[in-house]
Amino acid sequence: EGKEALGTLLKNSDCRIHTLGVIHNSLSIESMGSLICGLAMNNSIKTLDLWSDHITATSWQLFIIFLSSRRCSIKNITILGDLGDKSAASLGDALAVNQNMKSISIGSDNFT
């Protein structure tokens, strides 16, 4: 419910938030989809902090696809959580084509 409300807020053309922190939340595929839809329609958010150990591999993949899209206006991102090797490799590929990203910080215990 809350994540859907956040997605709706982000879709609002009057939303002028520049920094968004999604911290210590479990993000299901549906919740991540709602967040991504909101971010894709919002070009004011430039900094995103995404901190969670409860994000599924599929949710990470959805987010990484968003990062590689032209709709992503995020310039700074901090990711703390269980990203895993496959998602980390996909993240690298996404950032290689992302024209907006200026800085990224990643904290994960699961890189090999």
C-alpha positions as a printed NumPy array, in Angstrom:
array([[  0.   ,   0.   ,   0.   ],
       [  2.673,   2.522,   1.014],
       [  4.909,   1.807,  -1.964],
       [  1.986,   2.217,  -4.338],
       [  1.194,   5.571,  -2.701],
       [  4.831,   6.593,  -3.149],
       [  4.648,   5.604,  -6.819],
       [  1.513,   7.717,  -7.221],
       [  3.192,  10.696,  -5.542],
       [  6.211,  10.425,  -7.823],
       [  3.953,  10.361, -10.902],
       [  2.397,  13.682,  -9.872],
       [  3.708,  16.457, -12.129],
       [  3.814,  18.818,  -9.126],
       [  6.236,  16.547,  -7.239],
       [  9.582,  18.364,  -6.962],
       [ 11.439,  15.99 ,  -4.642],
       [ 15.163,  15.861,  -5.458],
       [ 16.293,  13.124,  -3.064],
       [ 14.474,   9.904,  -2.26 ],
       [ 15.487,   7.368,   0.358],
       [ 13.88 ,   3.941,   0.275],
       [ 15.465,   2.498,   3.377],
       [ 14.886,  -0.805,   5.209],
       [ 11.907,  -1.828,   3.099],
       [ 11.051,  -5.152,   1.544],
       [ 10.458,  -4.577,  -2.141],
       [  8.419,  -7.243,  -3.88 ],
       [  8.191,  -7.334,  -7.65 ],
       [  4.914,  -5.38 ,  -7.467],
       [  6.362,  -2.778,  -5.082],
       [  9.497,  -2.349,  -7.171],
       [  7.334,  -1.998, -10.281],
       [  5.295,   0.74 ,  -8.633],
       [  8.453,   2.56 ,  -7.525],
       [  9.98 ,   2.296, -11.008],
       [  6.807,   3.573, -12.695],
       [  6.857,   6.587, -10.399],
       [ 10.55 ,   7.238, -10.983],
       [ 10.15 ,   6.873, -14.746],
       [  7.517,   9.616, -14.787],
       [  9.404,  11.911, -12.41 ],
       [ 12.422,  13.824, -13.645],
       [ 13.069,  15.841, -10.474],
       [ 14.603,  13.005,  -8.424],
       [ 18.36 ,  13.133,  -8.874],
       [ 19.536,  11.193,  -5.81 ],
       [ 18.228,   7.792,  -4.769],
       [ 19.232,   5.84 ,  -1.662],
       [ 18.058,   2.233,  -1.937],
       [ 18.939,   0.277,   1.196],
       [ 17.431,  -3.15 ,   1.792],
       [ 18.404,  -6.753,   2.338],
       [ 14.901,  -7.802,   1.287],
       [ 14.832,  -7.188,  -2.455],
       [ 14.383, -10.226,  -4.666],
       [ 16.697, -10.932,  -7.595],
       [ 13.772, -10.313,  -9.961],
       [ 13.07 ,  -6.944,  -8.332],
       [ 16.746,  -6.002,  -8.738],
       [ 16.563,  -6.962, -12.406],
       [ 13.515,  -4.709, -12.914],
       [ 15.333,  -1.837, -11.236],
       [ 18.468,  -2.394, -13.313],
       [ 16.42 ,  -2.348, -16.533],
       [ 15.026,   1.013, -15.401],
       [ 18.554,   2.35 , -14.768],
       [ 19.494,   1.572, -18.363],
       [ 16.435,   3.326, -19.792],
       [ 16.22 ,   6.871, -21.123],
       [ 13.476,   7.558, -18.547],
       [ 15.992,   7.352, -15.689],
       [ 16.971,  10.861, -14.552],
       [ 18.814,   9.708, -11.412],
       [ 22.357,  11.091, -11.184],
       [ 23.488,   9.731,  -7.807],
       [ 22.613,   6.403,  -6.277],
       [ 23.546,   4.527,  -3.136],
       [ 22.703,   0.829,  -3.015],
       [ 23.115,  -1.084,   0.225],
       [ 21.865,  -4.642,   0.311],
       [ 22.054,  -8.14 ,  -1.04 ],
       [ 22.713,  -7.363,  -4.69 ],
       [ 24.403, -10.62 ,  -5.664],
       [ 26.887, -11.276,  -8.472],
       [ 24.403, -11.589, -11.348],
       [ 22.621,  -8.359, -10.451],
       [ 25.954,  -6.588,  -9.905],
       [ 27.095,  -7.606, -13.401],
       [ 23.78 ,  -6.442, -14.876],
       [ 24.113,  -3.181, -12.95 ],
       [ 27.491,  -2.608, -14.584],
       [ 25.972,  -3.162, -18.017],
       [ 23.112,  -0.755, -17.248],
       [ 25.435,   1.966, -16.018],
       [ 27.55 ,   1.637, -19.149],
       [ 24.6  ,   2.957, -21.191],
       [ 23.157,   5.348, -18.604],
       [ 23.878,   8.919, -19.752],
       [ 22.834,  10.63 , -16.499],
       [ 24.596,   8.744, -13.702],
       [ 27.381,  10.725, -12.033],
       [ 28.078,   8.699,  -8.897],
       [ 27.24 ,   5.321,  -7.436],
       [ 27.991,   3.789,  -4.049],
       [ 27.408,   0.102,  -3.431],
       [ 27.591,  -1.795,  -0.181],
       [ 26.98 ,  -5.542,  -0.302],
       [ 28.413,  -8.583,   1.445],
       [ 27.651, -10.812,  -1.506],
       [ 30.086,  -9.737,  -4.223],
       [ 32.636, -12.35 ,  -5.224]])
